[in-house]
């Protein structure tokens, strides 16, 4: 099949979280499965300098954008004969310190930036020599694409447009903007209605995609069920129930070329399920880097996360306060960025427990690998989690995940109460510090039982969450 993917971020060119990882890996996996694949994304700051083989195409965008016109150029990076990455080059929109925001908050022109990008995606889908059969868009920044395709098919003479697939990576982020943003679409006023893009008098980009795409997917089976409920539906549960016949949950995969323990320059020593001894070297290297006591007998807990309410960061704080105040022998390492309030609380923990807590703010790709490889346990108490990738990385790295029973976390981690013979993690139900602290105590007991600990690690490391299974599911959807 001929497939065009569209996303506001794609690893390794741009990334704020799991979206970039997922789309980059999916594109590679589809190409390896024999499909002809192109990905389109904005040219964000720094990409040109890091990837000098980028080639400028003889292609100019000149598209209506409300009362004015938007222009851009196109760059191409050919990964191999079946995989191409197209970059939309418009510096005033995309050459910025962040993809969606900076230290001052969200960019005030995000509606304009991503409506323009969506129009570029549709233009490419219509005019690229690839002639895609499927146009697969990801999350709210390209949520308007299915509506724009529908309109061009109805009024612009596009006789055989591609079928559209929308993947929801996180329903909490919907791209909601004032009513005036609809003028930037240049769509007829009657299309601003409750059946498509209108949401309590505002424009909702993700809603438009859910309403208009031929098929809707999300990133785990349980999350697909959860988002049809009022608790997790973020105001769109009614629409999602209406479209449940075309809604499917497909678990994200892991790029094991990137996230592996046997050929990884970021970690101190190789190891695998058959010989896990190198993990102790990785643990000592992490303790040393973080300024903690180098002691194999002390269990190390870790987390790599956005510092946001969704991720249950306050739950981690509360549980750590309870455990550390009790003088428990444990260490905690965290890498993350986000809420300044949470950063201050973390700094307070470090100042009060400098021998037990180490934190680095921002994102450091090598350190993320080192935390996954060097920790004994990984904390992921999310209030909701569409799929989650770090628990999958942890399983492969022999780091036992401690997770809440929600979304993809519940789909991928096996607790002893689920299946004692195959257990590879610890799960809890209530989103409270007390529930997490109880799970940490279970982990401390598990850590003392070396044979059981090894069995948990080997179960996790032997699991296969590669993109091969996800690709088969997407192929079936694309063909249907």
C-alpha positions as CSV (number, residue, x, y, z in Angstrom):
1,X,0.0,0.0,0.0
2,X,1.0,3.6,-0.4
3,X,0.7,5.4,3.0
4,X,1.2,9.0,4.0
5,X,1.7,9.7,7.8
6,X,1.3,13.2,9.2
7,X,2.5,14.3,12.6
8,X,3.6,17.5,14.3
9,X,6.6,15.6,15.7
10,X,8.7,12.6,14.7
11,X,11.7,11.1,16.4
12,X,14.6,11.5,15.9
13,X,13.9,14.8,14.2
14,X,11.5,16.2,16.9
15,X,10.0,15.0,20.1
16,X,8.1,16.1,23.2
17,X,6.9,12.6,24.2
18,X,5.5,9.3,23.0
19,X,3.9,10.8,19.9
20,X,7.2,11.4,18.2
21,X,8.5,8.0,19.2
22,X,5.4,6.2,18.0
23,X,5.1,7.9,14.6
24,X,8.8,7.6,13.7
25,X,8.8,3.9,14.6
26,X,5.5,3.2,12.9
27,X,6.8,4.7,9.6
28,X,9.9,2.5,9.7
29,X,7.9,-0.6,10.5
30,X,5.4,0.0,7.7
31,X,8.2,0.5,5.2
32,X,9.9,-2.7,6.3
33,X,6.7,-4.6,5.9
34,X,6.9,-3.7,2.2
35,X,4.7,-0.6,2.0
36,X,5.6,2.6,0.3
37,X,5.6,5.2,3.1
38,X,6.1,8.9,3.4
39,X,5.9,11.0,6.5
40,X,5.2,14.8,6.6
41,X,6.1,17.0,9.6
42,X,7.1,20.6,10.2
43,X,10.8,21.6,9.9
44,X,11.5,22.4,13.6
45,X,14.5,24.3,14.9
46,X,17.8,22.4,14.7
47,X,16.7,19.7,12.2
48,X,18.5,21.2,9.3
49,X,21.8,21.4,11.2
50,X,21.5,17.8,12.6
51,X,20.6,16.2,9.3
52,X,22.7,17.9,6.6
53,X,21.5,15.4,3.9
54,X,18.1,17.2,3.8
55,X,17.4,18.2,0.2
56,X,15.2,21.1,-0.8
57,X,12.5,20.2,-3.3
58,X,11.3,22.3,-6.2
59,X,7.9,22.8,-4.4
60,X,6.3,25.9,-3.2
61,X,3.2,26.1,-1.0
62,X,0.9,29.1,-1.5
63,X,-2.3,28.3,0.4
64,X,-5.2,30.4,1.7
65,X,-5.1,31.1,5.4
66,X,-8.1,33.2,6.3
67,X,-7.9,36.6,4.6
68,X,-4.2,36.1,3.8
69,X,-2.1,33.4,2.2
70,X,0.6,31.2,3.7
71,X,3.7,30.2,1.8
72,X,6.3,27.5,2.6
73,X,8.9,25.3,1.0
74,X,9.4,21.5,1.1
75,X,12.5,19.6,2.1
76,X,13.1,15.8,1.7
77,X,15.1,13.2,3.6
78,X,15.2,9.9,1.8
79,X,15.7,7.2,4.5
80,X,15.5,4.3,1.9
81,X,13.6,3.6,-1.3
82,X,10.4,2.9,0.6
83,X,10.5,5.6,3.3
84,X,10.7,9.3,2.8
85,X,10.4,12.2,5.3
86,X,9.0,15.5,4.0
87,X,9.5,18.6,6.1
88,X,7.4,21.8,5.8
89,X,9.8,24.7,6.0
90,X,8.1,27.9,7.3
91,X,10.5,29.5,9.8
92,X,8.1,32.0,11.2
93,X,5.9,29.1,12.3
94,X,8.2,26.3,13.2
95,X,11.7,27.6,13.8
96,X,11.1,28.1,17.5
97,X,12.4,27.1,20.9
98,X,9.6,24.5,21.3
99,X,7.0,22.6,19.2
100,X,3.9,23.8,21.0
101,X,5.2,26.2,23.7
102,X,8.2,27.6,25.4
103,X,9.0,28.7,29.0
104,X,6.2,31.4,28.7
105,X,3.5,28.9,27.8
106,X,1.6,27.8,24.7
107,X,2.3,29.8,21.5
108,X,-0.5,32.3,20.9
109,X,-0.7,31.4,17.2
110,X,-0.9,27.6,17.5
111,X,-4.2,27.6,15.7
112,X,-2.7,29.4,12.7
113,X,0.5,27.3,12.7
114,X,-1.2,23.9,12.7
115,X,-4.2,24.8,10.5
116,X,-1.5,25.9,7.9
117,X,0.4,22.6,8.5
118,X,-2.8,20.6,8.0
119,X,-3.5,22.4,4.7
120,X,0.1,21.5,3.6
121,X,-0.6,17.9,4.5
122,X,-3.8,17.8,2.3
123,X,-2.0,19.6,-0.5
124,X,0.8,17.0,-0.4
125,X,-1.7,14.1,-0.3
126,X,-3.3,15.4,-3.4
127,X,-0.3,16.2,-5.4
128,X,2.6,14.0,-4.3
129,X,3.7,11.4,-7.0
130,X,3.2,8.8,-4.2
131,X,-0.6,9.2,-4.6
132,X,-1.3,7.7,-1.1
133,X,-4.2,5.3,-0.7
134,X,-4.2,6.0,3.1
135,X,-3.6,9.2,4.9
136,X,-2.9,8.5,8.5
137,X,-2.9,11.5,10.8
138,X,-1.9,11.7,14.5
139,X,-3.4,13.8,17.2
140,X,-5.0,17.3,17.3
141,X,-2.3,19.2,15.2
142,X,-3.6,17.4,12.1
143,X,-7.1,16.7,13.3
144,X,-8.6,19.0,10.7
145,X,-7.1,17.0,7.9
146,X,-10.0,14.5,7.5
147,X,-12.5,17.4,7.3
148,X,-10.4,19.3,4.8
149,X,-10.1,16.1,2.6
150,X,-13.9,15.6,2.8
151,X,-14.4,19.2,1.6
152,X,-12.0,18.9,-1.3
153,X,-13.6,15.7,-2.3
154,X,-17.0,17.3,-2.2
155,X,-16.2,20.6,-3.9
156,X,-12.7,20.5,-5.4
157,X,-12.9,17.7,-7.9
158,X,-10.7,15.4,-6.0
159,X,-12.1,12.2,-7.4
160,X,-10.1,9.6,-5.5
161,X,-8.7,11.0,-2.3
162,X,-7.0,8.7,0.2
163,X,-9.0,7.2,3.0
164,X,-8.2,8.8,6.3
165,X,-7.2,7.3,9.6
166,X,-6.9,9.3,12.8
167,X,-4.9,8.0,15.8
168,X,-5.6,9.6,19.2
169,X,-2.4,9.5,21.3
170,X,-3.9,11.5,24.2
171,X,-7.5,12.7,24.3
172,X,-6.6,15.3,26.9
173,X,-5.0,17.5,24.2
174,X,-7.6,18.5,21.7
175,X,-6.5,21.7,20.0
176,X,-9.3,23.9,21.2
177,X,-9.3,27.5,19.9
178,X,-11.6,30.5,19.7
179,X,-14.4,30.5,17.1
180,X,-12.4,33.1,15.0
181,X,-9.8,30.3,14.3
182,X,-12.3,28.7,12.0
183,X,-11.9,31.5,9.5
184,X,-8.3,30.3,8.9
185,X,-9.6,27.1,7.5
186,X,-11.4,28.9,4.6
187,X,-14.2,26.3,4.9
188,X,-17.9,27.3,4.5
189,X,-19.5,28.7,7.6
190,X,-22.1,25.9,7.7
191,X,-19.3,23.4,8.4
192,X,-18.8,25.1,11.8
193,X,-21.4,22.9,13.5
194,X,-21.8,20.5,16.4
195,X,-21.4,17.4,14.1
196,X,-17.9,18.3,13.1
197,X,-15.6,21.0,14.5
198,X,-17.7,23.1,16.9
199,X,-17.2,22.5,20.6
200,X,-19.1,24.8,23.0
201,X,-18.8,27.6,20.6
202,X,-15.1,27.0,19.9
203,X,-13.0,25.1,17.3
204,X,-11.9,21.6,18.4
205,X,-9.4,20.2,16.0
206,X,-9.4,16.7,17.4
207,X,-13.2,16.5,17.4
208,X,-13.1,17.3,13.7
209,X,-10.8,14.3,13.1
210,X,-12.9,12.0,15.2
211,X,-16.0,13.0,13.4
212,X,-14.7,12.9,9.9
213,X,-12.0,10.3,9.6
214,X,-12.9,7.0,8.0
215,X,-11.4,5.1,10.9
216,X,-10.2,6.2,14.4
217,X,-7.6,4.3,16.4
218,X,-6.1,4.9,19.8
219,X,-3.0,3.5,21.4
220,X,-4.2,0.7,23.6
221,X,-7.3,-1.5,23.7
222,X,-8.2,-0.5,27.3
223,X,-7.9,3.2,26.4
224,X,-10.2,2.8,23.5
225,X,-12.8,1.5,26.0
226,X,-12.0,4.2,28.6
227,X,-12.4,7.2,26.3
228,X,-16.0,6.2,25.6
229,X,-16.8,6.9,29.3
230,X,-17.6,10.2,30.9
231,X,-14.6,9.8,33.3
232,X,-12.0,9.6,30.5
233,X,-13.8,11.0,27.5
234,X,-12.7,14.7,28.1
235,X,-16.1,15.9,26.7
236,X,-15.9,13.8,23.6
237,X,-17.2,10.5,25.0
238,X,-20.6,10.9,23.3
239,X,-19.0,11.4,19.9
240,X,-16.7,8.5,20.5
241,X,-19.6,6.2,21.4
242,X,-21.3,7.3,18.3
243,X,-18.3,6.3,16.2
244,X,-17.4,3.2,18.2
245,X,-18.0,1.0,15.1
246,X,-14.8,2.5,13.5
247,X,-12.9,3.0,16.8
248,X,-10.1,0.5,17.5
249,X,-7.4,0.3,20.2
250,X,-4.0,-0.8,18.8
251,X,-1.2,-1.0,21.3
252,X,1.9,1.1,20.5
253,X,5.0,-0.8,19.8
254,X,8.7,-0.3,20.8
255,X,11.5,0.5,18.5
256,X,13.9,-2.2,19.7
257,X,16.7,-0.9,17.5
258,X,16.7,2.2,19.7
259,X,15.5,0.7,23.0
260,X,17.8,-2.3,23.5
261,X,20.2,-3.6,26.1
262,X,22.7,-5.4,24.0
263,X,23.9,-2.8,21.5
264,X,23.4,0.5,23.2
265,X,26.2,3.1,23.5
266,X,24.2,5.0,26.1
267,X,24.4,2.3,28.8
268,X,27.5,1.1,30.7
269,X,27.3,-2.6,29.9
270,X,25.2,-5.0,27.7
271,X,22.8,-7.5,29.2
272,X,19.8,-9.6,28.3
273,X,17.4,-12.1,29.8
274,X,19.9,-15.0,29.6
275,X,22.7,-13.0,31.2
276,X,21.5,-10.1,33.3
277,X,24.8,-9.5,35.1
278,X,25.6,-6.3,33.1
279,X,22.6,-4.6,34.7
280,X,24.5,-4.4,37.9
281,X,27.2,-2.5,36.1
282,X,24.5,-0.2,34.7
283,X,23.1,0.3,38.2
284,X,26.5,1.3,39.6
285,X,27.1,3.7,36.7
286,X,23.7,5.4,37.3
287,X,24.3,5.7,41.0
288,X,27.7,7.3,40.3
289,X,26.4,9.7,37.7
290,X,23.6,10.8,40.1
291,X,25.9,11.2,43.1
292,X,24.3,8.5,45.1
293,X,26.0,5.7,47.1
294,X,27.2,2.9,44.9
295,X,25.6,0.0,46.6
296,X,24.0,-3.0,44.8
297,X,22.1,-3.8,48.0
298,X,20.1,-0.6,47.8
299,X,17.1,-0.8,45.5
300,X,16.9,2.1,43.0
301,X,13.5,3.4,41.8
302,X,13.3,5.7,38.8
303,X,11.0,7.7,36.6
304,X,11.4,9.6,33.3
305,X,8.3,11.8,32.9
306,X,6.6,15.0,32.1
307,X,6.0,16.8,35.4
308,X,2.2,16.9,34.9
309,X,-0.9,15.9,36.9
310,X,-1.8,13.2,34.4
311,X,1.5,11.4,35.2
312,X,0.6,11.2,38.9
313,X,3.7,13.2,39.9
314,X,2.0,14.3,43.2
315,X,1.3,10.6,43.9
316,X,5.1,9.9,43.6
317,X,5.9,12.8,45.9
318,X,3.4,11.6,48.6
319,X,4.7,8.0,48.4
320,X,8.3,9.1,48.6
321,X,7.6,11.4,51.6
322,X,6.1,8.4,53.4
323,X,8.9,6.0,52.5
324,X,11.8,8.3,53.0
325,X,10.6,9.8,56.3
326,X,10.6,6.2,57.6
327,X,14.3,5.9,56.8
328,X,13.7,3.1,54.3
329,X,16.8,2.0,52.4
330,X,16.1,3.1,48.9
331,X,17.1,5.6,46.2
332,X,15.1,7.5,43.7
333,X,16.2,9.0,40.4
334,X,14.1,11.2,38.2
335,X,14.4,12.9,34.8
336,X,11.7,15.2,33.7
337,X,10.4,18.7,33.0
338,X,7.1,20.5,33.2
339,X,5.3,22.1,36.1
340,X,7.5,24.6,38.0
341,X,5.6,23.8,41.2
342,X,6.6,20.1,40.8
343,X,10.1,21.1,40.0
344,X,10.3,23.0,43.3
345,X,8.9,20.0,45.2
346,X,11.5,17.8,43.6
347,X,14.2,20.2,44.6
348,X,12.9,20.2,48.1
349,X,13.2,16.4,48.2
350,X,16.7,16.5,46.9
351,X,17.7,19.1,49.5
352,X,16.2,17.1,52.4
353,X,17.4,13.6,51.1
354,X,20.5,14.3,49.1
355,X,21.8,10.8,49.6
356,X,18.6,9.2,48.5
357,X,17.1,11.4,45.7
358,X,18.6,12.7,42.5
359,X,16.8,14.8,39.9
360,X,17.7,16.3,36.5
361,X,15.3,18.7,34.8
362,X,14.8,18.7,31.0
363,X,15.3,15.8,28.7
364,X,18.5,13.8,28.2
365,X,18.1,10.9,25.8
366,X,21.2,9.1,27.1
367,X,20.2,9.5,30.7
368,X,16.7,8.2,29.9
369,X,18.4,4.9,28.7
370,X,20.6,4.9,31.8
371,X,17.7,5.2,34.2
372,X,15.8,2.4,32.5
373,X,18.9,0.2,32.5
374,X,20.2,1.1,36.0
375,X,17.0,1.1,38.1
376,X,15.5,-1.9,39.8
377,X,12.0,-0.5,39.7
378,X,10.2,2.1,37.6
379,X,7.4,4.3,39.0
380,X,4.5,5.1,36.7
381,X,1.3,6.0,38.7
382,X,-0.5,7.8,35.9
383,X,-4.0,9.0,36.5
384,X,-4.7,8.0,32.9
385,X,-2.3,6.6,30.4
386,X,-3.4,6.1,26.7
387,X,-0.6,3.6,26.1
388,X,2.6,4.4,27.9
389,X,6.0,3.6,26.5
390,X,8.3,3.8,29.5
391,X,6.7,0.7,31.1
392,X,7.5,-1.2,27.9
393,X,11.1,0.1,27.9
394,X,11.4,-0.9,31.5
395,X,10.2,-4.5,30.8
396,X,12.9,-4.9,28.1
397,X,15.5,-3.4,30.4
398,X,14.8,-5.7,33.3
399,X,13.4,-2.8,35.4
400,X,10.2,-3.9,37.1
401,X,7.4,-1.4,36.4
402,X,5.1,-0.3,39.3
403,X,2.0,1.1,37.5
404,X,-1.6,2.0,38.1
405,X,-4.3,-0.1,36.5
406,X,-5.3,2.2,33.7
407,X,-5.1,2.4,29.9
408,X,-2.1,0.8,28.3
409,X,-0.4,0.2,31.6
410,X,-3.1,-2.4,32.5
411,X,-2.8,-3.9,29.1
412,X,0.9,-4.5,29.2
413,X,2.0,-5.2,32.8
414,X,1.2,-8.5,34.6
415,X,0.8,-8.4,38.3
416,X,0.9,-11.5,40.5
417,X,-2.8,-11.2,41.1
418,X,-3.3,-11.3,37.3
419,X,-1.1,-14.3,36.6
420,X,1.4,-15.4,39.3
421,X,3.3,-17.6,36.8
422,X,3.9,-14.8,34.3
423,X,4.1,-11.8,36.6
424,X,6.5,-9.0,35.5
425,X,5.4,-5.9,37.4
426,X,3.3,-4.5,40.3
427,X,-0.1,-2.9,39.8
428,X,-2.3,-0.9,42.0
429,X,-5.8,0.6,41.6
430,X,-6.4,3.8,43.5
431,X,-4.6,7.0,42.4
432,X,-3.3,7.8,45.8
433,X,0.1,8.1,47.5
434,X,-0.9,5.5,50.0
435,X,-1.6,2.9,47.3
436,X,1.7,3.6,45.6
437,X,3.6,3.4,48.9
438,X,2.0,0.0,49.5
439,X,3.3,-1.1,46.1
440,X,6.8,0.2,46.9
441,X,6.7,-1.9,50.0
442,X,5.8,-4.9,47.9
443,X,8.8,-4.0,45.6
444,X,11.1,-3.9,48.6
445,X,10.0,-7.4,49.6
446,X,10.5,-8.6,46.0
447,X,13.9,-7.1,45.9
448,X,15.0,-9.3,48.9
449,X,13.9,-12.5,47.0
450,X,16.6,-12.6,44.4
451,X,15.2,-15.7,42.5
452,X,11.7,-14.2,42.3
453,X,13.1,-10.8,41.3
454,X,15.1,-12.5,38.5
455,X,12.0,-14.4,37.4
456,X,10.0,-11.1,37.1
457,X,12.9,-9.5,35.2
458,X,13.2,-12.4,32.7
459,X,9.5,-12.5,32.1
460,X,9.5,-8.8,31.2
461,X,12.7,-9.0,29.1
462,X,11.3,-11.9,27.1
463,X,8.1,-10.0,26.0
464,X,7.9,-8.8,22.5
465,X,6.2,-5.4,22.1
466,X,7.8,-4.7,18.7
467,X,5.9,-2.8,16.0
468,X,5.4,-6.0,14.0
469,X,2.1,-6.8,15.7
470,X,0.9,-3.2,15.6
471,X,1.7,-3.1,11.8
472,X,-0.4,-6.2,11.2
473,X,-3.3,-4.5,12.9
474,X,-2.9,-1.3,11.0
475,X,-2.6,-3.2,7.7
476,X,-6.0,-4.9,8.4
477,X,-7.5,-1.5,9.1
478,X,-6.0,0.1,6.0
479,X,-7.2,-2.7,3.8
480,X,-10.7,-2.6,5.3
